[in-house]
Amino acid sequence: MRERDVPQEGNATLAGHRKAVYAVADDGKLRLVSSRGWEVEEIVTRQAVEDLERRATLARARARAGESSPLEYHMYRARMDVGLLSQVTGVWRWRVRRHLKPAGFARLPPALKLRYAEALGISSEALDRVD
Amino acid sequence: MPDSFVHAHAAHCESGVMSSLLRHHGLPISEAMAFGLASALSFAYLPFLRINGLPLVSYRMPPRAVIKGLERSLGLDMRFETFRSPPAGMDRLDALLDAGKLVGLQTSVFWLPYFPPDLRFHFNAHNLLVYGRERDEYLISDPVAETTVRCAREDLRRARFARGMLAPKGLLYYVAARPAAPDWVRLGRRALARTARIMLAPLPLIGVRGMKLLAWQIERLPLADGGEHARLYIGNIVRMQEEIGTGGGGFRFLYASFLQELAAKTGHAALDGLASRLVEIGDRWREFALAAARMIRGRDALSPSVLAARLRALAADERVFFQSQHRAQRAWVP
């Protein structure tokens, strides 16, 4: 990549930041060049973010309809999935899955609820709500 | 606060941190040099490590390879500390900062508020430097940020003690004694040999063979669901290659810069030719990324076989390239 070919496409995903890439300058030497972003990066980043957002939106609808617990919504909102939530809380996957259902969630002991809330970076009360 | 600390923008967090840290301690070493000397370039396709259902694809050696690699090859006197209790980890950080130390930390990107929201994923091996503290705010030199940033104590605690894959466990590190001037020729040769060996390793998941296996997997992606899973799968590959601080082309440009710099430092001109060839390979990687992104957006028809063919061509190119690198290293008589 030549220095003049370094994309400066103003990626929304960089939120105004610039990232460093390496490119060949006119003297043939590689050097660090600040880039405002490349559309390719934006496409793949948005794709990943939108996939997580889609899961959160679906989970919210399910939670409102009483088909799943608020925990499922908050899990996806924190960009996690069952495997990751299980890892960060130390709760077995099958137990996490049980708590994603309204009945399992209703029986959650306060201590465990707090553990989930901690891991998701929200308060225990906020975990009950689906905003 | 360590006086006269100078922040430097870098492409990759770990090599950027080591470059700034060593420069601060009197050993000027560029990011590219740090990356290359640690033999951090690689390729790995690890289907058993899944993140949101997608396999891990990496263009470099695993996290901490740069730090540990440099510690070993440069014979650095470095200290590493992890903590079971977050308060102890924060207290220790404060004590080191009060003693004027420049401290490196392993953190989770997700919990760092100064990161752009779209880039905050649960990646636990992000490295940064702390150079000071003002009450409850830490002064941070994050190599992938253009300028220095600040981070509140509570946020930094969360980021340091995030759990899950590659959990940092509060890891902090610092340089305890001034590093000695290295023998660039000896270290350079060794680093070149190691990278060539890894890239040509007779293991199915690593290096050139890893690329071929990934190409085979791409070809077999199911398209029955309209290609949704296939798009996420190839998007993930491109993300690992371009979006997370690789300096473009999956670290290939960064490594080319290392080859150039090593050539200039040691006078071994053959490395200059290698650098130009690797830049061309990096450009092919960028073309692969562009082709994949166009398919993801639906501008071109989704065709896994086209991408697989590109990846195979890249594997063939890199095979020849690293064989040449191996020969250049063997022929290098200091």
Interface residues (C-beta under 8 A of the other chain):
Chain A: M1 A12 T13 L14 A15 G16 H17 R18 K19 A20 V21 Y22 A23 V24 G28 K29 L30 R31 L32 S34 W38 E39 V40 E41 I43 V44 T45 R46 Q47 A48 V49 D51 L52 A78 R79 M80 D81 G83 L84 Q87 V88 T89 G90 A119 G121
Chain B: H9 A10 A11 E31 A32 R50 I51 N52 G53 F110 W111 P116 P117 D118 L119 R120 F121 H122 V144 A145 E146 R158 A162 R163 G164 M165 R231 L232 G235 N236 V238 R239 E242 E243 G245 G247 G248 G249 F253 L254 A256 S257 Q260 A275 S276 V279 G282 D283 R286 A289 L290 A292 A293 I296 R297
